[in-house]
Amino acid sequence: MIRLKTTTASLRDNQEINYRKQIPDTDMSPGNEYASSVRPLPFSSMPGPRGLRKLPYIGTALLFKPFSRFTPETFGEMVSYMHDKYGCIFKSRLGKDYSVYTDNLRDIETIFRTEDTYPLRRLMTLSRVFRERNGLPHALGTVSGPEWYELRSPLNPLLNRPQVCLHYLPAQNQVADDFVSRLQTNVFSPEQLSEEFFKFAAESIGIVCYNRRLGFLEPVLSAERVQLLESFKIALHCTFIAMMGLERRYLKTADDAFYRQYEDAMKFIRNQSMLYVEKVKEELKVRPFGNDKNDTNAGNKARVESNLLASMIVNSQLDIEKILAIIDSMLIAGTDSTARNLAILFYNLAQNPDVQDIAAKEVTSLIGTQHSVTPATLAKMNYVKSCVKESMRLNFPLSNGTERTLTSDTVLSGYLVPKGTSVIMSSRRMSLDPANFPHPLQFKPERWMRDGTLGPDETGNSKKGSAFACLPFGHGARGCIGRRFAELEMYVAAAKVLQKLQIRVDHSYSGLDSIYTPFITPKKPIPFIFTERT
Ligand code: HEM
């Protein structure tokens, strides 16, 4: 933190204040306000909606239909519209308080580079209410500070490292094979296909959370499995509606219909998780970590790293209730997110047959037409990985971007933004900004290839991109805990599908028009056509 003297009009002369200064831009000329001045503009002068739209709660309601053309599902479009109107930074009411929106690359850098040990994000009220009403400990999304860190820190070494995620590669190959086989042997309607992606993602995240196959890709599902899938969807949907501040009655009564459906879904997921916790506890009694004579040290390490649930059970820092809280948030956050982005990736590959051909050639040159993806072949699958990145840039997973609540007064785009303000980063808009990504509407995986260039701009020059211009998984200590696994899932699914199948979209499809619920969702399910690759 930088201690500065300020002469800002809104502050008393010579008053000493603490605030975080804007990260300086490297090509900034002397005399630039950020370089030379300690005179940030007051927060009150930041642009944004005026009149009734400045009022708490009412201001938020007025942003949406019937008072505007926007809905919670098109929130990102509304933010983009306001950036066009007010500039790179503006403030607007979201519920009681002001939120600040920025699409200035330097603001994003400032926020992340000066982040505290315990980054703050707006908490999920609905989940908090559920946990408090039922006397349950908090989950990752409902808590901050040291309490959050206590949940998050045991997960980091087990989920946050690409090398560790590779332990799940054999199981992930099997899930992807089952997915491909279902696409080969069934004729699915577009709605059913959308459900297939969801089942694939649920099966994949089940491996991480429960360390076993759950059978979502079986020909017939038990009533229990159907209810589990449904519960994931209800829990996520209710969380989204509550986060948009559109449903607040649940705060008053536990009998509220909206709240009840959420609570029923959460309790069902929790009961299922409890069954698997008991199973893994039994397995650990038979074969504990570290005591097995057949385990070499390295083998034991691999056992610990490839069994998240068992590792959490033996971790004295976490009791069973905390483990359940972690598992439940991973299941809910990790299913629809990956399912939607995988479907969008396939759409982009179908719309760009040349790219699809290059990706398929890369796959077959590395794993042939019959083999599985191995750590060695995955390490070389750079084009497929670039396709995944490019798809998330072109069709950003979130309606706008991630959020941080400032833990100290911070200068953003020249304004002094007070501590406690929620800042929403407009990453979706930034990912489509030609200043960050030349020819932004083109699907060009090459821009992510290893030489670090983003492809030629209008003048034919290559441009090295900023790491902060496209952050689909957020960033820093509070970034997505499932990122490495989600990426692995998408790489393997893409490789296995491209190995066998050609992806097309029926010509009757009018084109991808997406909404956010909260992850990117095609307004109309995509009518994919999968045919054998010859
Ligand atoms: C394409 C798929 C995914 C996308 C785009 C995505 C995106 C995100 C984003 C943007 C955040 C907020 C990060 C921040 O504030 O900096 C987040 C947090 C989180 N994600 Fe993901 N995610 C995906 C997959 C997954 C998966 C597979 C899991 C399950 C392991 C998961 C579990 C979580 C959890 C638990 C958090 C909260 C972390 C915390 O507060 O410490 N996500 N995700």
Residues whose N, C-alpha, C, O or C-beta is under 5 A from the ligand:
A	BS01	HEM	L140 G141 R152 S329 M330 A333 G334 S337 T338 N341 P397 T402 E403 P472 F473 G474 H475 R478 G479 C480 I481 G482 R483 A486
